[in-house]
Amino acid sequence: MFGSLNLSPSPIVRPISTRKVISNSRSKRVLFSVKSSSENSMASTSASTNEPKSETSLLAPPNFKAPQPKPFRARGDKLFDVLGAAVAIVFRLGTGATVSGYSASLVISKDKIPSDQYALEIAGFKVKESSRVGPRPEKPIEIYEFESCPFCRKVREIVAILDLDVLFYPCPRNGPNFRPKVAQMGGKQQFPYMVDPNTGVAMYESDDIIKYLVGKYGDGHVPLSLSLGPLTTLSSGLAMIGRMGKGSSYTPSKLPQKPLDIWAYEPSPFCKIVREVLVELELPHILHSCARGSSKRQTLYQRVGHFQVPYLEDPNTGVQMFESAEIVEYLRATYALKGVS
């Protein structure tokens, strides 16, 4: 569907290595393999040990029951987490909250919007939202990054603006799997690192990644809030003040066979506290970005009869659930290794 870009190898743009990933032999991590849903197979990222490789099946926590969705409500014990995550909206002026070409119109008569069509409802009125997006990648873009990095945040914001689905490989500090993989593919552990399986392009440097994505999957123009150089980076760094480095350090965990699916978008504070845990546990996940104006809001609405983010689907256990606080608890109960530090 897409032709490869003719880019000569450089420290920024490199071809993807086909060699097997070098793993940290000292890791005590339980052995799993990870397969992208967009690929039939992928090189194993399991840690090497003297024991034979094995795959472990996963089960939902005992007596698990998915909670009912409660729009715009923070559970009492998570209120300050959500408020801290919301600080970023102020510093970044809501960048990533809407899809490129966003427009909204007030619909006076509810009858004009079918019951099976998603629409924002405000004070009894419905708002019809739309956007204009560029070409869609056939396979999800792959990005290696971690939460508490201002350069990574910039890339996540353009992902929301372009309404892209992305396969994220979290790279928290001391993570045994994907940091070494980035070093093998690109030659150094620097983040973010992007791989586009549709074109074969791979690159470091957040600004270069942003320019590439808007050129390939957008209108070619970088939004002003992402083109202010040091000011953009500074405000992206200040946006993390409310979370004090959450989503940056590795928590020993089980690596799932398949990436998790998360419906979310960057500025949402409810989504933020879930992504922090996904990164800390080093869980690969496909982000179905659904900022305001995204057609994927309608997709999710038709899929489950309701729209609310974050929404998690775990193909490894069959769990599907709303509610950020409960998603965090589920992820820790299912994937965190007990008694391992």
C-alpha positions as CSV (number, residue, x, y, z in Angstrom):
1,M,0.0,0.0,0.0
2,F,2.9,2.4,0.8
3,G,6.2,2.7,-0.9
4,S,9.4,2.8,1.0
5,L,11.1,6.2,1.6
6,N,14.5,6.4,-0.1
7,L,16.6,7.5,2.9
8,S,20.3,6.8,3.2
9,P,21.4,5.3,6.5
10,S,22.4,7.8,9.2
11,P,22.5,8.0,13.0
12,I,18.9,9.1,12.8
13,V,17.4,6.8,10.1
14,R,18.5,3.2,9.9
15,P,17.2,0.0,8.3
16,I,15.5,-2.4,10.7
17,S,17.9,-5.1,11.9
18,T,16.7,-8.7,11.4
19,R,19.0,-10.2,14.0
20,K,17.7,-11.8,17.1
21,V,17.3,-9.5,20.1
22,I,20.0,-9.5,22.7
23,S,18.4,-10.1,26.1
24,N,19.6,-9.5,29.6
25,S,20.7,-12.9,30.9
26,R,20.5,-11.7,34.5
27,S,16.8,-11.1,34.3
28,K,14.5,-13.3,36.4
29,R,11.5,-12.4,34.3
30,V,9.1,-15.2,33.6
31,L,9.5,-16.4,30.0
32,F,6.9,-15.4,27.4
33,S,6.9,-14.5,23.8
34,V,5.3,-11.4,22.4
35,K,3.5,-11.3,19.0
36,S,2.1,-8.2,17.4
37,S,-1.4,-8.5,16.2
38,S,-0.3,-7.0,12.9
39,E,2.3,-9.6,12.3
40,N,2.1,-13.4,12.0
41,S,5.3,-13.7,14.1
42,M,7.9,-11.6,15.8
43,A,11.3,-12.3,17.2
44,S,11.1,-13.4,20.8
45,T,12.0,-10.9,23.4
46,S,12.3,-13.4,26.2
47,A,15.2,-13.2,28.6
48,S,17.9,-15.9,28.2
49,T,18.4,-18.2,31.1
50,N,19.7,-21.7,31.6
51,E,16.2,-23.0,31.7
52,P,14.4,-24.0,28.5
53,K,12.0,-21.5,27.1
54,S,8.4,-22.0,28.0
55,E,5.1,-20.1,27.6
56,T,2.8,-19.5,30.6
57,S,-0.9,-19.1,30.2
58,L,-2.5,-16.1,32.0
59,L,-5.7,-16.0,33.9
60,A,-7.7,-13.1,35.2
61,P,-7.5,-12.5,39.0
62,P,-9.7,-14.7,41.1
63,N,-13.3,-13.5,41.3
64,F,-12.6,-10.8,38.8
65,K,-15.6,-8.9,37.6
66,A,-15.4,-6.0,35.2
67,P,-16.8,-2.7,36.6
68,Q,-19.6,-0.7,35.1
69,P,-18.4,2.4,33.3
70,K,-18.8,5.7,35.2
71,P,-18.1,8.7,32.9
72,F,-16.0,11.5,34.3
73,R,-15.7,10.1,37.8
74,A,-12.5,9.4,39.7
75,R,-12.5,6.8,42.4
76,G,-11.8,8.5,45.8
77,D,-8.4,6.9,46.3
78,K,-7.3,7.9,42.7
79,L,-8.6,11.5,42.8
80,F,-5.2,13.1,43.4
81,D,-3.6,10.8,40.7
82,V,-6.1,12.0,38.2
83,L,-5.7,15.7,39.3
84,G,-1.9,15.4,39.0
85,A,-2.2,13.9,35.5
86,A,-4.6,16.7,34.5
87,V,-1.8,19.3,35.1
88,A,-0.4,18.4,31.7
89,I,-3.5,19.8,30.0
90,V,-2.6,23.2,31.2
91,F,1.1,23.2,30.3
92,R,0.4,21.7,26.9
93,L,-2.7,23.7,26.2
94,G,-4.7,20.5,25.4
95,T,-2.4,19.4,22.5
96,G,-3.6,16.0,21.3
97,A,-7.1,16.5,22.6
98,T,-8.5,16.8,19.1
99,V,-7.8,15.1,15.8
100,S,-6.4,17.1,12.9
101,G,-9.2,19.1,11.1
102,Y,-11.5,18.8,14.1
103,S,-14.9,20.4,13.8
104,A,-18.0,20.3,16.0
105,S,-21.6,21.3,15.4
106,L,-24.5,21.5,17.9
107,V,-27.5,19.3,17.1
108,I,-30.7,20.8,18.5
109,S,-32.9,17.8,17.8
110,K,-31.7,14.5,19.2
111,D,-33.7,12.7,16.6
112,K,-31.2,13.8,13.9
113,I,-28.6,11.5,15.4
114,P,-29.4,7.8,15.3
115,S,-29.3,5.9,18.6
116,D,-26.5,3.7,17.3
117,Q,-24.3,6.7,16.5
118,Y,-21.9,8.2,19.0
119,A,-22.3,11.9,19.9
120,L,-21.1,14.1,22.7
121,E,-24.0,15.1,24.9
122,I,-23.9,18.4,26.8
123,A,-26.7,19.8,28.9
124,G,-29.3,17.7,27.0
125,F,-27.9,18.7,23.6
126,K,-25.8,16.6,21.3
127,V,-22.6,17.7,19.6
128,K,-21.6,16.1,16.3
129,E,-17.9,15.9,15.8
130,S,-15.7,15.2,12.8
131,S,-12.1,15.5,11.6
132,R,-9.9,15.1,8.5
133,V,-7.2,12.5,8.5
134,G,-4.6,11.5,6.0
135,P,-3.7,8.1,4.6
136,R,-4.0,5.2,7.1
137,P,-1.1,2.9,7.7
138,E,-1.8,-0.8,6.9
139,K,0.1,-2.0,10.0
140,P,0.4,-0.1,13.3
141,I,3.4,2.2,13.7
142,E,5.8,0.8,16.3
143,I,7.2,3.2,18.9
144,Y,9.7,2.4,21.7
145,E,9.4,5.0,24.5
146,F,8.4,5.6,28.1
147,E,6.0,7.9,29.9
148,S,8.1,10.4,31.8
149,C,10.1,11.6,28.8
150,P,9.2,15.0,27.3
151,F,10.5,13.9,23.9
152,C,8.3,10.8,24.0
153,R,5.3,12.9,25.0
154,K,5.7,15.1,21.9
155,V,5.5,12.0,19.7
156,R,2.5,10.6,21.6
157,E,0.7,13.9,21.0
158,I,1.2,13.8,17.3
159,V,-0.1,10.2,17.3
160,A,-3.3,11.5,18.9
161,I,-3.6,14.4,16.4
162,L,-3.1,12.1,13.4
163,D,-5.5,9.5,14.9
164,L,-3.0,6.7,14.4
165,D,-3.0,3.2,16.0
166,V,0.4,2.5,17.4
167,L,2.0,-0.6,18.9
168,F,3.9,0.7,21.9
169,Y,6.9,-1.2,23.3
170,P,7.5,0.4,26.7
171,C,11.1,1.0,27.7
172,P,11.2,1.9,31.4
173,R,14.5,2.4,33.2
174,N,16.0,-1.1,33.9
175,G,13.5,-2.8,31.6
176,P,15.1,-6.1,30.4
177,N,13.4,-6.5,27.0
178,F,12.9,-3.5,24.8
179,R,15.7,-1.2,25.8
180,P,18.3,-3.8,24.6
181,K,16.2,-4.4,21.5
182,V,16.4,-0.6,20.6
183,A,20.1,-0.7,21.1
184,Q,20.4,-3.6,18.7
185,M,18.1,-2.1,16.0
186,G,19.4,1.4,16.1
187,G,22.8,1.3,17.8
188,K,22.0,3.1,21.0
189,Q,19.4,3.3,23.8
190,Q,17.7,6.6,22.9
191,F,14.0,7.3,23.0
192,P,11.6,7.7,21.4
193,Y,12.5,5.2,18.6
194,M,10.0,4.6,15.8
195,V,9.7,1.8,13.3
196,D,7.2,2.0,10.5
197,P,6.7,-1.6,9.2
198,N,4.8,-0.2,6.2
199,T,7.8,1.5,4.7
200,G,10.8,0.0,6.5
201,V,11.8,3.4,8.0
202,A,13.2,3.5,11.5
203,M,14.4,6.6,13.3
204,Y,15.4,8.4,16.5
205,E,14.7,12.1,17.4
206,S,11.3,13.2,18.3
207,D,11.2,16.1,15.9
208,D,12.2,13.9,13.0
209,I,9.6,11.3,13.9
210,I,6.9,14.0,14.1
211,K,7.9,15.4,10.7
212,Y,7.9,11.9,9.2
213,L,4.4,11.0,10.6
214,V,2.7,14.2,9.5
215,G,4.3,13.9,6.0
216,K,3.3,10.3,5.6
217,Y,0.0,10.2,7.4
218,G,-1.1,13.8,7.8
219,D,-1.2,17.0,5.8
220,G,2.5,17.7,6.0
221,H,2.2,20.5,8.5
222,V,3.5,20.2,12.1
223,P,1.0,21.8,14.5
224,L,2.3,25.0,16.1
225,S,2.3,23.6,19.6
226,L,4.8,20.9,18.4
227,S,7.0,23.2,16.4
228,L,8.3,25.7,19.0
229,G,11.6,23.9,19.6
230,P,12.9,24.3,23.1
231,L,9.6,25.8,24.3
232,T,7.7,22.7,23.2
233,T,10.2,20.5,25.0
234,L,10.1,22.6,28.1
235,S,6.3,22.7,28.4
236,S,6.3,18.9,27.7
237,G,8.7,18.5,30.7
238,L,6.6,20.7,32.9
239,A,3.5,18.7,32.0
240,M,5.0,15.8,34.0
241,I,5.3,17.7,37.2
242,G,2.0,16.4,38.5
243,R,3.0,12.8,38.2
244,M,6.6,13.0,39.6
245,G,8.2,10.5,37.3
246,K,5.5,7.8,37.2
247,G,5.9,5.5,34.3
248,S,9.7,5.6,34.1
249,S,11.0,2.7,36.3
250,Y,10.6,-1.0,35.6
251,T,8.4,-3.2,37.9
252,P,9.3,-7.0,37.5
253,S,6.5,-8.5,35.5
254,K,5.3,-11.3,33.2
255,L,5.5,-10.6,29.5
256,P,2.2,-11.4,27.7
257,Q,2.0,-13.5,24.5
258,K,0.0,-10.8,22.7
259,P,0.0,-7.1,23.1
260,L,-2.9,-5.6,25.1
261,D,-5.3,-3.3,23.4
262,I,-6.0,0.1,25.0
263,W,-8.5,2.7,23.7
264,A,-7.2,6.1,25.0
265,Y,-5.7,9.4,24.0
266,E,-2.7,11.4,25.4
267,P,-4.2,14.3,27.2
268,S,-6.8,12.3,29.2
269,P,-5.8,12.1,32.9
270,F,-7.8,8.9,33.3
271,C,-5.9,7.3,30.4
272,K,-2.6,8.7,31.7
273,I,-2.6,6.7,35.0
274,V,-3.3,3.5,33.0
275,R,-0.5,4.1,30.5
276,E,2.0,4.7,33.4
277,V,1.3,1.2,34.7
278,L,1.5,-0.4,31.2
279,V,5.0,1.2,30.9
280,E,6.2,0.3,34.4
281,L,5.2,-3.3,33.8
282,E,6.8,-3.2,30.3
283,L,3.6,-4.5,28.7
284,P,3.4,-4.1,24.9
285,H,0.1,-2.5,23.9
286,I,-1.7,-1.3,20.8
287,L,-3.0,2.1,21.4
288,H,-6.2,2.8,19.5
289,S,-6.0,6.6,19.7
290,C,-9.4,8.3,20.0
291,A,-9.1,12.0,20.6
292,R,-12.1,14.2,20.0
293,G,-13.2,13.9,16.4
294,S,-11.8,10.4,16.0
295,S,-13.9,7.9,14.0
296,K,-12.7,5.3,16.4
297,R,-15.1,6.7,19.0
298,Q,-17.9,5.5,16.8
299,T,-16.1,2.2,16.3
300,L,-15.8,1.6,20.1
301,Y,-19.4,2.7,20.6
302,Q,-20.6,0.1,18.1
303,R,-18.3,-2.5,19.6
304,V,-19.4,-2.3,23.2
305,G,-22.5,0.0,23.1
306,H,-20.8,2.7,25.0
307,F,-17.9,5.2,24.6
308,Q,-15.5,5.9,27.5
309,V,-11.8,5.9,27.8
310,P,-9.6,4.2,28.9
311,Y,-11.0,0.9,27.7
312,L,-8.8,-2.2,27.9
313,E,-9.0,-5.5,26.0
314,D,-6.6,-8.2,27.1
315,P,-6.5,-11.0,24.5
316,N,-4.3,-13.0,26.9
317,T,-7.1,-13.4,29.5
318,G,-10.2,-12.4,27.6
319,V,-10.8,-9.4,30.0
320,Q,-12.5,-6.3,28.6
321,M,-13.1,-3.4,30.9
322,F,-13.6,0.3,31.5
323,E,-12.6,2.4,34.6
324,S,-9.0,3.5,35.0
325,A,-8.6,2.7,38.7
326,E,-9.8,-0.9,38.2
327,I,-7.7,-1.3,35.1
328,V,-4.6,-0.4,37.1
329,E,-5.5,-2.9,39.7
330,Y,-6.2,-5.6,37.1
331,L,-2.8,-5.0,35.4
332,R,-0.8,-5.2,38.6
333,A,-2.7,-8.3,39.8
334,T,-2.3,-10.1,36.5
335,Y,1.2,-9.2,35.4
336,A,3.3,-7.9,38.3
337,L,5.6,-10.6,39.7
338,K,5.1,-11.0,43.5
339,G,8.1,-11.0,45.7
340,V,10.6,-10.1,42.9
341,S,12.5,-6.9,42.9
